[in-house]
Structure formats: structure tokens, C-alpha cells
Amino acid sequence: MTAPRPSPPPGAADALIERGVVSRAERETLAIRAGVIVRAGLARFRLTGGGKVACVQGLVTCDVEKPGDDSHLFGALLDAKGMIVTPLWILRFKDALVVEVPEPAGRSVADTLTRSLPPRLCRHEVVSAETASVGLYGPAAAKVLAAVTGMAESPPAGRVLHLAHAGAQLAAARVAARGLDGFECLVSAAAAPALSAAFAAAGATSISPALLEERRILAGFPRLGAEIDEKTLPQEVRLDELGAVSYTKGCYLGQETVARVHFRGHANRHLRGVALERVPGALPLELVDGGRRIGRLTSACWWEAGGCYAGLAVMRRESAPGAPVQLADGSIGSVRELPWEDAAGGTTP
């Protein structure tokens, strides 16, 4: 039995997961059993105060009010021009909100919260060091979590249960995103090792950051620092398709641009898959068609089910599925719809 491995910061994850880095046995863990990993490289903020929900509602793309307490939400923070500052996850509790973002975005988020939140209504504190997130994924994840915590019934995706292990409290959020299905458990940093070990003792197998990155790519889920940069609109990288954008909640920072793209036109770029004829060179790689730059390949992994390398690229909208593209390293690829696979590892059409 091996101890769960911490994942690296999302912004530092390898852009290319080469063939053989992820083993067949590790893939089978997520397909038929349960895998556990201590998630690292994340910044977390705890927001309190009577106006916390209303204040955050006016900052992020997702609807924080409608789902109610004990909900787990995916959204994004934008700048005033509608460009993505960072994707984010929100745990909404009765007494607080916990906002989780990739670590590279921590300073920008802290600056925005300091500038935007009126202290009499909402206060924030950084809780990255004193908290931890333990990921438990796969079809047996609910069984393992129940064995360790006594969970009576598995919640639907987007909901949170308050559980305990060895006297320590944990919030288990059911997730179905990034090519993963299972739970992300928010605990104190001090309690994380014991919880991880308990999951392993109950039958979960330690999984690697490379496997999580492979699942993300095959799910067509964008990453900050790869598919997402400071000039990216939410619709260009599928954030609306992935449930991160509400078009009915009302105003929020950057909302005017997002609404204009949605209701009056379309984004000029979009996130697509690229099936590659060989392992790509150092990423990112420019994509060209007839000598004209049409996009950039930013992430890639070996796709076992398809027998080829699968990449993600933000490219011009007119690049249709099935169209050939040339990479800057001289290789050829073809455009593909996303996702490559669903959360269970099944191949999509």
C-alpha cells in the first residue's frame, strides 16, 4: 500500500503527458476502483459576513445564490473586459464561502477581493496553508468514503456533505468534472495525511498527477497557464458548456462582454481537440493552415483508446472537425470535437 501522492501546482503541470507515463493499471484504478491523491498547488480563501453571497455573486460568472447552502460551484473570475483571470471552485456553506483557485492566480484573486469586498458585508482571509483537499475518484469512491466516514448516501454532483474521520471534520464535495467522478474533501492540513491513509486502507489506490492531467485533457477541460491566458474569453475555452457561466443571474464583473458574445454573436476562437500523428515537440506549438496561423496547441497526452496523441488547442472558429492542420514542428494533425472521453473513460463520438 503506497501513500497518496501530492499533485504539483496546476500551472506547473506538464503540458505533455507522453506514452507510458501513465500505466494501464493506473487508468484501470479510475475506471473500476477508486484512486486517492492529495491535491496541491491551490490557493484557498475563506469569506465570511452577512453579505458574502451577494458580494461574490457580483464578482464571478456562476450563480452563487440559487444553489443554496452546501453546494459546490464551478465558475470564473473575469477582469472588467471579460477576460478570464482564473477559473475557480466555490464551496458554499451556511457560515462561509471557500473559494479555491490555481495557486498562480492567488495574488490576483486576493487583490480583487481586497479591492471589491466591503468589509462591513464580507471579509476574506487566505486559508491555503491550514487547509487541504484530498481527491477520491472512481466508481468505488463512494464506497470508500462511506467505509471511512460512515456516509449514509452519496450526494449528487454539486452538493456537499459534512462528515468526520478520527475526530476531524471534512466537507466532501461530489464532483463530475475534469474527466473525474468522485469527491474532493476539504479538511484541515493537519488531518489530511490520516484521511488519505484511511482511504488507502479502505481500498483506494494512490494515483499520480499525470493521470489527473491526462483525464483533464481527454475531458476537454481548460487549464490556467495552458489553454487559458490573460486574453481568453470564457466562451473560447468551453467554460459556458462546462457549466461555469450563468446567463440569467444578472450583473457581475466582466458580464457585459460575456453577454454580448452570447446573445449577439459568437467567439472568434474556440477550444478544439487535435489528433496528432506523432508525439509533439515542446509545447505550446503554433497551428497553421495554408501558411496562416490558426491557433496554438497547448496540452497533449497519449490517448490509449484512440491509439494516438490527443491535444487541446484554442483555434479559429472556422477550423471545422475533420480538417487537417499543420504544427510548427512539421507534423500533421486533424481537428476534433471535445471531449475525447467522458468522465468514466468512455470514448465519445
C-alpha positions as CSV (number, residue, x, y, z in Angstrom):
1,M,0.0,0.0,0.0
2,T,1.5,3.3,-1.1
3,A,0.9,6.7,0.4
4,P,-1.2,9.1,-1.7
5,R,1.0,11.5,-3.7
6,P,0.5,15.3,-3.7
7,S,-0.1,16.8,-7.0
8,P,2.0,19.7,-8.4
9,P,0.7,23.2,-8.9
10,P,-1.8,23.2,-11.8
11,G,0.2,25.9,-13.5
12,A,3.4,23.8,-13.3
13,A,1.8,20.5,-14.6
14,D,3.5,19.0,-17.6
15,A,1.9,20.2,-20.8
16,L,2.7,16.9,-22.5
17,I,2.0,13.5,-20.9
18,E,3.9,11.1,-23.0
19,R,3.0,7.5,-23.7
20,G,4.0,5.2,-20.9
21,V,4.0,7.9,-18.2
22,V,0.5,6.7,-17.1
23,S,0.2,3.0,-16.8
24,R,-2.7,0.8,-17.8
25,A,-3.1,-0.3,-14.1
26,E,-3.4,3.3,-13.0
27,R,-6.1,4.0,-15.7
28,E,-8.0,0.9,-14.5
29,T,-8.0,2.3,-11.0
30,L,-10.2,5.2,-12.1
31,A,-12.2,3.0,-14.4
32,I,-13.2,0.2,-12.0
33,R,-11.9,1.1,-8.5
34,A,-11.0,4.2,-6.5
35,G,-7.9,6.4,-6.6
36,V,-6.7,8.9,-4.0
37,I,-4.4,11.9,-4.2
38,V,-3.6,14.9,-2.1
39,R,-4.4,17.9,-4.3
40,A,-1.7,20.6,-4.2
41,G,-0.9,23.9,-5.9
42,L,-4.2,25.5,-4.9
43,A,-4.9,28.8,-3.2
44,R,-8.0,29.0,-0.9
45,F,-9.9,31.9,0.5
46,R,-12.5,31.9,3.3
47,L,-15.2,34.6,3.1
48,T,-17.5,35.4,5.9
49,G,-20.1,38.1,6.8
50,G,-23.8,38.6,6.2
51,G,-23.3,39.9,2.6
52,K,-20.8,37.2,1.5
53,V,-23.1,35.5,-1.0
54,A,-24.4,38.8,-2.6
55,C,-20.9,40.2,-2.8
56,V,-19.4,37.1,-4.5
57,Q,-22.5,36.9,-6.8
58,G,-21.4,40.2,-8.2
59,L,-17.8,39.0,-8.9
60,V,-18.0,35.6,-10.5
61,T,-19.6,34.0,-13.6
62,C,-21.5,31.3,-11.8
63,D,-24.8,31.7,-9.9
64,V,-23.8,31.6,-6.2
65,E,-27.3,32.4,-4.8
66,K,-29.6,29.9,-6.5
67,P,-28.0,26.6,-5.4
68,G,-28.2,27.4,-1.7
69,D,-26.0,26.2,1.2
70,D,-23.8,23.1,0.9
71,S,-23.3,23.5,-2.8
72,H,-20.1,23.1,-4.9
73,L,-19.9,25.5,-7.8
74,F,-17.6,25.9,-10.8
75,G,-17.1,29.4,-12.2
76,A,-14.6,32.0,-13.1
77,L,-13.3,35.4,-12.1
78,L,-13.0,37.8,-15.0
79,D,-11.5,41.3,-15.5
80,A,-13.5,44.3,-16.4
81,K,-13.1,43.5,-20.1
82,G,-14.5,40.0,-19.7
83,M,-11.1,38.1,-19.9
84,I,-10.5,35.2,-17.6
85,V,-8.4,36.0,-14.5
86,T,-8.9,32.4,-13.2
87,P,-11.3,29.5,-13.1
88,L,-12.5,28.8,-9.6
89,W,-14.5,26.5,-7.4
90,I,-16.7,27.7,-4.6
91,L,-17.9,25.7,-1.5
92,R,-20.9,27.4,-0.2
93,F,-21.6,26.8,3.5
94,K,-24.1,28.5,5.8
95,D,-21.4,30.3,7.7
96,A,-18.8,30.9,5.0
97,L,-17.7,30.5,1.4
98,V,-14.5,28.8,0.5
99,V,-13.1,29.9,-2.9
100,E,-10.4,27.6,-4.5
101,V,-8.2,28.8,-7.4
102,P,-5.0,27.6,-9.0
103,E,-2.1,28.9,-7.0
104,P,-0.6,31.1,-9.7
105,A,-3.9,33.1,-9.6
106,G,-3.8,33.6,-5.8
107,R,-2.3,37.0,-5.7
108,S,-4.7,38.4,-8.4
109,V,-7.7,37.0,-6.6
110,A,-6.5,38.4,-3.3
111,D,-6.1,41.8,-4.8
112,T,-9.6,41.6,-6.4
113,L,-11.2,40.6,-3.1
114,T,-9.4,43.3,-1.2
115,R,-10.5,45.9,-3.7
116,S,-14.1,44.7,-4.2
117,L,-15.4,43.4,-0.9
118,P,-16.9,46.0,1.5
119,P,-15.6,44.8,5.0
120,R,-18.8,45.5,6.7
121,L,-20.6,43.0,4.5
122,C,-17.9,40.4,3.6
123,R,-14.4,39.7,4.9
124,H,-11.8,37.3,3.4
125,E,-8.8,35.5,4.7
126,V,-6.2,33.3,3.0
127,V,-6.5,29.7,4.3
128,S,-4.3,27.9,1.8
129,A,-1.7,26.7,4.4
130,E,-4.2,25.5,7.0
131,T,-6.5,23.6,4.7
132,A,-6.0,20.7,2.3
133,S,-8.0,18.9,-0.4
134,V,-8.0,15.1,-0.7
135,G,-9.3,13.8,-4.0
136,L,-11.1,10.4,-4.1
137,Y,-12.1,9.4,-7.6
138,G,-13.5,6.4,-9.5
139,P,-16.6,4.2,-9.3
140,A,-15.7,2.8,-5.9
141,A,-15.1,6.3,-4.4
142,A,-18.5,6.5,-2.6
143,K,-17.9,3.0,-1.1
144,V,-14.5,4.0,0.2
145,L,-15.8,7.3,1.6
146,A,-18.7,5.5,3.3
147,A,-16.3,3.0,4.9
148,V,-14.1,5.7,6.3
149,T,-16.7,8.3,7.4
150,G,-20.0,6.4,7.7
151,M,-21.6,8.4,4.9
152,A,-25.1,7.1,4.6
153,E,-25.9,8.2,1.0
154,S,-23.8,9.6,-1.8
155,P,-24.9,13.1,-2.9
156,P,-25.4,14.3,-6.5
157,A,-22.7,16.2,-8.2
158,G,-22.5,19.8,-7.0
159,R,-23.6,19.0,-3.4
160,V,-21.5,18.9,-0.2
161,L,-21.8,16.6,2.8
162,H,-20.4,17.4,6.2
163,L,-18.6,14.3,7.5
164,A,-15.9,13.3,10.1
165,H,-13.0,11.0,10.4
166,A,-10.9,10.4,13.6
167,G,-12.5,13.5,15.2
168,A,-11.6,15.8,12.3
169,Q,-14.4,17.5,10.3
170,L,-14.4,17.3,6.5
171,A,-16.6,18.7,3.7
172,A,-16.9,16.1,0.9
173,A,-18.0,17.7,-2.4
174,R,-19.2,15.4,-5.1
175,V,-17.6,16.4,-8.4
176,A,-18.0,15.3,-12.1
177,A,-15.6,17.4,-14.0
178,R,-12.1,17.5,-15.4
179,G,-12.7,13.9,-16.6
180,L,-13.1,12.8,-12.9
181,D,-16.1,11.5,-11.0
182,G,-15.8,11.3,-7.2
183,F,-15.2,13.5,-4.2
184,E,-12.9,16.3,-3.2
185,C,-12.6,16.5,0.6
186,L,-11.8,19.8,2.2
187,V,-10.0,19.2,5.6
188,S,-7.5,20.8,7.8
189,A,-4.0,20.4,6.6
190,A,-3.2,18.5,9.8
191,A,-5.9,16.0,9.2
192,A,-5.1,15.3,5.5
193,P,-2.4,12.6,6.0
194,A,-4.6,10.5,8.3
195,L,-7.6,10.8,6.0
196,S,-5.6,9.9,2.9
197,A,-4.2,6.9,4.7
198,A,-7.6,5.8,5.8
199,F,-8.9,6.0,2.2
200,A,-5.9,3.8,1.1
201,A,-6.6,1.3,3.9
202,A,-10.2,1.1,2.7
203,G,-9.1,0.1,-0.8
204,A,-8.2,3.3,-2.7
205,T,-5.0,3.3,-4.7
206,S,-2.6,6.2,-4.9
207,I,-2.8,7.9,-8.3
208,S,-0.4,10.3,-10.0
209,P,-0.8,14.0,-11.0
210,A,0.0,12.8,-14.6
211,L,-3.2,10.7,-14.6
212,L,-5.3,13.7,-13.5
213,E,-3.7,15.8,-16.3
214,E,-4.5,13.0,-18.8
215,R,-8.1,12.9,-17.6
216,R,-8.4,16.7,-17.9
217,I,-7.1,16.8,-21.5
218,L,-9.4,13.9,-22.6
219,A,-12.3,15.7,-21.0
220,G,-11.5,18.9,-22.9
221,F,-11.2,20.9,-19.7
222,P,-9.1,24.1,-20.0
223,R,-6.2,24.9,-17.6
224,L,-4.9,28.2,-16.4
225,G,-1.5,28.8,-17.9
226,A,-2.2,26.5,-20.8
227,E,-5.5,26.9,-22.7
228,I,-6.3,30.0,-20.5
229,D,-4.2,33.1,-20.6
230,E,-4.9,36.8,-19.8
231,K,-6.6,37.3,-23.3
232,T,-9.1,34.4,-23.1
233,L,-12.9,34.8,-23.0
234,P,-15.0,32.2,-21.2
235,Q,-16.7,31.0,-24.4
236,E,-13.4,30.5,-26.2
237,V,-12.5,27.6,-23.8
238,R,-15.9,26.0,-23.2
239,L,-16.5,27.5,-19.8
240,D,-20.1,28.0,-20.6
241,E,-20.5,24.5,-21.9
242,L,-18.9,23.2,-18.7
243,G,-21.4,25.0,-16.5
244,A,-19.2,27.8,-15.3
245,V,-21.3,30.7,-16.8
246,S,-24.8,31.8,-15.9
247,Y,-26.6,33.9,-18.4
248,T,-29.6,34.6,-16.1
249,K,-28.0,35.7,-12.8
250,G,-27.6,39.3,-13.6
251,C,-24.5,41.6,-13.4
252,Y,-21.0,40.6,-12.4
253,L,-17.5,41.7,-13.2
254,G,-16.9,41.4,-17.0
255,Q,-20.5,40.3,-17.6
256,E,-21.2,42.8,-20.4
257,T,-18.6,41.3,-22.7
258,V,-19.7,37.7,-21.9
259,A,-23.4,38.5,-22.5
260,R,-22.6,40.4,-25.8
261,V,-20.7,37.4,-27.2
262,H,-23.6,35.0,-26.1
263,F,-26.6,37.0,-27.3
264,R,-25.3,38.9,-30.3
265,G,-22.7,36.8,-31.9
266,H,-20.0,34.2,-31.1
267,A,-16.4,34.0,-30.1
268,N,-13.9,34.1,-33.0
269,R,-11.8,31.3,-31.3
270,H,-12.8,28.1,-29.6
271,L,-11.2,25.1,-27.8
272,R,-10.9,22.0,-30.0
273,G,-9.1,18.7,-29.9
274,V,-6.3,17.9,-32.3
275,A,-5.5,14.3,-33.1
276,L,-1.7,14.1,-33.7
277,E,0.2,11.8,-36.0
278,R,3.2,11.7,-33.6
279,V,4.4,12.9,-30.2
280,P,4.5,16.7,-30.5
281,G,7.6,18.8,-29.8
282,A,7.9,21.3,-26.9
283,L,4.5,22.9,-26.2
284,P,3.0,25.3,-26.9
285,L,3.1,24.8,-30.7
286,E,1.6,27.0,-33.3
287,L,-1.0,25.6,-35.7
288,V,-1.1,26.7,-39.3
289,D,-3.4,26.1,-42.3
290,G,-2.1,27.2,-45.7
291,G,0.7,29.2,-44.1
292,R,-1.8,31.1,-41.9
293,R,-1.6,30.9,-38.2
294,I,-5.0,29.5,-36.9
295,G,-4.2,28.6,-33.2
296,R,-1.9,27.1,-30.7
297,L,-1.6,23.5,-29.3
298,T,-1.2,23.9,-25.5
299,S,-1.6,20.4,-23.9
300,A,-1.4,16.8,-25.1
301,C,-1.4,13.3,-23.8
302,W,-1.3,9.8,-25.2
303,W,-4.8,8.6,-25.8
304,E,-4.9,4.9,-25.2
305,A,-8.4,4.2,-26.6
306,G,-7.6,6.1,-29.8
307,G,-4.1,4.9,-30.3
308,C,-2.7,8.4,-30.9
309,Y,-1.7,11.6,-29.1
310,A,-4.7,13.8,-28.2
311,G,-4.1,17.6,-27.9
312,L,-6.1,20.7,-26.8
313,A,-5.8,23.9,-28.9
314,V,-7.5,27.2,-28.9
315,M,-8.0,27.9,-32.6
316,R,-10.0,30.0,-35.1
317,R,-13.7,29.1,-35.2
318,E,-13.7,28.2,-38.9
319,S,-11.4,25.3,-38.3
320,A,-14.0,22.5,-38.5
321,P,-13.8,19.0,-37.1
322,G,-12.0,16.7,-39.5
323,A,-9.9,19.5,-41.0
324,P,-6.2,18.9,-41.3
325,V,-3.8,21.3,-39.5
326,Q,0.0,21.6,-39.6
327,L,2.0,22.0,-36.5
328,A,5.1,24.2,-36.2
329,D,7.3,21.1,-35.7
330,G,6.2,19.9,-39.2
331,S,3.8,17.2,-38.1
332,I,0.2,17.0,-39.2
333,G,-3.0,16.8,-37.0
334,S,-6.7,16.8,-37.5
335,V,-9.3,18.9,-35.7
336,R,-11.7,17.0,-33.4
337,E,-14.8,17.9,-31.3
338,L,-14.4,17.7,-27.5
339,P,-14.5,15.9,-25.2
340,W,-12.3,12.9,-26.3
341,E,-13.7,10.8,-23.5
342,D,-16.4,11.2,-20.8
343,A,-15.7,11.1,-17.0
344,A,-15.9,7.3,-16.9
345,G,-13.2,6.9,-19.5
346,G,-15.7,6.0,-22.3
347,T,-14.9,7.3,-25.8
348,T,-17.2,9.9,-27.1
349,P,-18.4,10.1,-30.8
